Amino acid sequence: MEYSINKLAMLAGVSTRTLRYYDDIKLLSPRRISGNGYRVYGQKEVDLLQQILFYRELGVSLDEIKDIVFSKDYDGIATLEDHLSALQVKKKQIEILITNVKKTIAAAKGEIIMSDKEKFQGFKKKMVSENEEVYGKEIREKYGDEIVDSSNAKLMGLTEKEYRRYQELSDQINTSLVKAFNQGDPSSALAQEVCALHKEWLGCYWNHYSKEAHMGLAQTYVDDPRFRKYYDDLSEGCAAFLYEAIKIYCK
């Protein structure tokens, strides 16, 4: 079956402008151009559009989607299975948040008493799910399911006070890191204070601390583009600076 650009846009719930843009960037081109100059899409293009929209729903950029769907190793079935797994995680996360909101409403009405732990359960689960979605596969391969599951369980078990401290530590680390970076000395008192805060932050979800593990994590801050971007977004060069500071801290 073939579709005009208007019919495909209506079918997929997107605008014709979006489809034209996908054509302009060579992400989704029509099967053919009709004699009167109209774009015509076939089944192959319909299936590709479905894949594109799946990825967009998961927050993947258009450039990344192009790399994925035009890769010589692209596997449509495996991609659908990955989509399903990601959506199931998202569904579970949303269900927990819905339950949490319902309980909060009931507590506000005086119908139930909601514990502090329950109040923050949905937010902690969201954080764990997002970490699993982005880093889960590789950290499980690197450290094993038991360690990762144990770490997730510890994070989920944080009390309200501990959870707030976890968030405060993250903000403190980032703010102090920028100040220390601007001083330019990873061995300074402020830089080493950042490392101590970083160690405390790790303790919120690590069951066992070691200098070797701390250094191993710091290494990923310069080796892994995602981690490096997180710290370099604070100020260009912060990731490498933190790595050098942690090396000194862990001696």
For each residue, the residues with C-beta under 8 A, 3 or more apart:
1: 42 43
2: 31 40 41 42
3: 7 8 11 40 41 42 46
4: 7 8 38 39 40 41
5: 8 9 16 19 20 30 38 39 41
6: 9 10 16
7: 3 4 10 11
8: 3 4 5 11 12 19 41 45 46 49
9: 5 6 12 14 15 16 18 19
10: 6 7 13
11: 3 7 8 46
12: 8 9 49 50 53
13: 10
14: 9 18 19 49 53
15: 9 18 19
16: 5 6 9 19 20
17: 20 21
18: 9 14 15 21 22
19: 5 8 9 14 15 16 22 23 28 39 49
20: 5 16 17 23 24 39
21: 17 18 24 25
22: 18 19 25 27 28 29 49 52
23: 19 20 26 27 28 29 30 39
24: 20 21
25: 21 22 62 66
26: 23 29 66
27: 22 23 52 62 65 66 69
28: 19 22 23 45 48 49 52
29: 22 23 26 45
30: 5 23 33 39 40 41 45
31: 2 40 41 42 44 45
32: 40 42
33: 30 37 38 39 40
34: 37 38 39 40
35:
36:
37: 33 34
38: 4 5 33 34
39: 4 5 19 20 23 30 33 34
40: 2 3 4 30 31 32 33 34
41: 2 3 4 5 8 30 31 45 46 49
42: 1 2 3 31 32 45 46
43: 1 46 47
44: 31 47 48
45: 8 28 29 30 31 41 42 48 49
46: 3 8 11 41 42 43 49 50
47: 43 44 50 51 76
48: 28 44 45 51 52 69
49: 8 12 14 19 22 28 41 45 46 52 53
50: 12 46 47 53 54
51: 47 48 54 55 65 69 76 79
52: 22 27 28 48 49 55 56 65 69
53: 12 14 49 50 56 57
54: 50 51 57 58 79 83
55: 51 52 58 60 64 65 68
56: 52 53 59 60 62 65
57: 53 54
58: 54 55 83 86
59: 56
60: 55 56 64 65 68
61: 64 65
62: 25 27 56 65 66
63: 66 67
64: 55 60 61 67 68
65: 27 51 52 55 56 60 61 62 68 69
66: 25 26 27 62 63 69 70
67: 63 64 70 71
68: 55 60 64 65 71 74 79
69: 27 48 51 52 65 66 74
70: 66 67 74
71: 67 68 74
72:
73:
74: 68 69 70 71 79
75: 78 79
76: 47 51 79 80
77: 80 81
78: 75 81 82
79: 51 54 68 74 75 76 82 83
80: 76 77 83 84
81: 77 78 84 85
82: 78 79 85 86
83: 54 58 79 80 86 87
84: 80 81 87 88
85: 81 82 88 89
86: 58 82 83 89 90 133
87: 83 84 90 91
88: 84 85 91 92
89: 85 86 92 93 129 132 133
90: 86 87 93 94 129
91: 87 88 94 95
92: 88 89 95 96 125 129
93: 89 90 96 97 125 126 129
94: 90 91 97 98
95: 91 92 98 99
96: 92 93 99 100 121 122 125 126
97: 93 94 100 101 122 125 126
98: 94 95 101 102
99: 95 96 102 103 122
100: 96 97 103 104 118 119 121 122 123
101: 97 98 104 105 122
102: 98 99 105 106
103: 99 100 106 107 112 114 118
104: 100 101 107 108 114 119
105: 101 102 108 109
106: 102 103 109 111 112 114
107: 103 104 110 111 112 113 114
108: 104 105
109: 105 106
110: 107
111: 106 107
112: 103 106 107
113: 107
114: 103 104 106 107 118 119
115: 118 119
116: 119 120 159 160
117: 120 121 159 160
118: 100 103 114 115 121
119: 100 104 114 115 116 160
120: 116 117 123 124 158 160 163
121: 96 100 117 118 124 125 156
122: 96 97 99 100 101 125 126
123: 100 120 126 127 163
124: 120 121 127 128 155 156 158 163
125: 92 93 96 97 121 122 128 129 156
126: 93 96 97 122 123 129 130
127: 123 124 130 131 155
128: 124 125 131 132 152 155 156
129: 89 90 92 93 125 126 132 133
130: 126 127 133 134
131: 127 128 134 135 136
132: 89 128 129 135 136 152
133: 86 89 129 130 136
134: 130 131 226
135: 131 132 138 139 226
136: 131 132 133 139 140 148
137: 140 141
138: 135 141 142
139: 135 136 142 143 148
140: 136 137 143 144 145 148
141: 137 138
142: 138 139
143: 139 140 147 148
144: 140 147 148
145: 140 148 149
146: 149 150
147: 143 144 150 151
148: 136 139 140 143 144 145 151 152
149: 145 146 152 153
150: 146 147 153 154 207
151: 147 148 154 155 205 206 207
152: 128 132 148 149 155 156 205
153: 149 150 156 157
154: 150 151 157 158 204 205 206 207
155: 124 127 128 151 152 158 166 204 205
156: 121 124 125 128 152 153
157: 153 154
158: 120 124 154 155 162 163 166 204
159: 116 117 162 163
160: 116 117 119 120 163 164
161: 164 165
162: 158 159 165 166 204
163: 120 123 124 158 159 160 166 167
164: 160 161 167 168
165: 161 162 168 169 204
166: 155 158 162 163 169 170 201 204
167: 163 164 170 171
168: 164 165 171 172
169: 165 166 172 173 197 200 201 204
170: 166 167 173 174 201
171: 167 168 174 175
172: 168 169 175 176 197
173: 169 170 176 177 194 197 198 201
174: 170 171 177 178 234
175: 171 172 178 179
176: 172 173 179 180 190 193 194 197
177: 173 174 180 181 194 231 234 238 241 242
178: 174 175 181 182 234 235 238
179: 175 176 182 183 190
180: 176 177 183 185 186 188 190 191 193 194 241 245
181: 177 178 184 234 235 237 238 241
182: 178 179 235
183: 179 180 188 190 191
184: 181
185: 180 188 191
186: 180 191 241 244 245 247 248
187: 191 192 245 248
188: 180 183 185 191 192
189: 192 193
190: 176 179 180 183 193 194
191: 180 183 185 186 187 188 194 195 241 245 248
192: 187 188 189 195 196 245 248 249
193: 176 180 189 190 196 197
194: 173 176 177 180 190 191 197 198 242 245
195: 191 192 198 199 242 245 246 248 249 250
196: 192 193 199 200 249
197: 169 172 173 176 193 194 200 201
198: 173 194 195 201 202 214 242 246
199: 195 196 202 203 209 214 249
200: 169 196 197 203 204
201: 166 169 170 173 197 198 204
202: 198 199 205 206 209 214 217
203: 199 200 206 209
204: 154 155 158 162 165 166 169 200 201
205: 151 152 154 155 202
206: 151 154 202 203 209 213
207: 150 151 154
208: 213
209: 199 202 203 206 213 214
210: 213 214
211: 214 215 250
212: 215 216 250
213: 206 208 209 210 216 217
214: 198 199 202 209 210 211 217 218 246 249 250
215: 211 212 218 219 246 247 250
216: 212 213 219 220
217: 202 213 214 220 221
218: 214 215 221 222 242 243 246 247 250
219: 215 216 222 223 243
220: 216 217 223 224 227
221: 217 218 224 227 228 231 239 240 242 243
222: 218 219 228 239 240 243
223: 219 220 227 228
224: 220 221 227 228
225: 228 229
226: 134 135 229 230
227: 220 221 223 224 230 231 239
228: 221 222 223 224 225 231 232 239
229: 225 226 232 233
230: 226 227 233 234 239
231: 177 221 227 228 234 238 239 242
232: 228 229 235 236 237 238 239
233: 229 230
234: 174 177 178 181 230 231 238
235: 178 181 182 232 238
236: 232
237: 181 232 240 241
238: 177 178 181 231 232 234 235 241 242
239: 221 222 227 228 230 231 232 242 243
240: 221 222 237 243 244
241: 177 180 181 186 191 237 238 244 245
242: 177 194 195 198 218 221 231 238 239 245 246
243: 218 219 221 222 239 240 246 247
244: 186 240 241 247 248
245: 180 186 187 191 192 194 195 241 242 248 249
246: 195 198 214 215 218 242 243 249 250
247: 186 215 218 243 244 250 251
248: 186 187 191 192 195 244 245 251
249: 192 195 196 199 214 245 246
250: 195 211 212 214 215 218 246 247
251: 247 248
